Amino acid sequence: MKKLVVFTGAGVSADSGLATFRDSDGTWGNYRIEEVCIPEALDFNRRGVIRFYNERRAEMLKAEPNAAHRAIAGLERDFDVRVITQNVDNLHERAGSTHILHLHGELTKLRSTDDPSLIGASTASLRVMLSSYVFTVPALVLFNIVSGAGNTRLALFLEFAALCIYSVYMVCVVIVHKADVAVCWTTEHVYALTLLILVSVYLARSNWKNKAI
């Protein structure tokens, strides 16, 4: 089988909604490279660096592979393809390409600063999954309250479980990754947890009144 090497850059992911870096409306129009994209930045701007890459991860997880990614993956039917990319997203992988070299690293992987030999998966996917859970459960519980259907005790249990799981996860992120609490607890997360607590209190109060009656 003939061999084929494909080189790609930020432009291939632009149609998926991911901003390029050097265009007039690109990422570097809003950030200074030396403040978020060099190893030393972790020493003087740790919070900013973590926020910057978490934003990139969130954007990546919302994006989908486009026709270019799928076309490149489709080449593997007829060629032994090697993709060499400057991109840090995982859209080539999600499109089906199997041999990819990321020149600038990957958003889905983290390397320990204490021991460079330690490379692990990013927690971004887990965070998105839990965030979705945290927002979905209150919606289901509120529907349960409004409709008057279902088991209030079960709804309370689901709400409490969502609160506990998400809280434990965020504590682990802070401890394991030594992340700044202010970075992990974004406005979105504070809103979600506040909603969880309020609904839990409402359900607990309703349950207590029902028992009293």
PyMOL commands that set and color helices and strands:
alter all, ss='L'
color gray80, all
select helices_A, chain A and resi 11-14+27-29+33-36+41-44+46-62+67-77+91-95+124-147+152-176+181-184+187-212
alter helices_A, ss='H'
color red, helices_A
select strands_A, chain A and resi 3-8+80-85+100-102+109-111+119-121
alter strands_A, ss='S'
color yellow, strands_A
deselect
rebuild
show_as cartoon
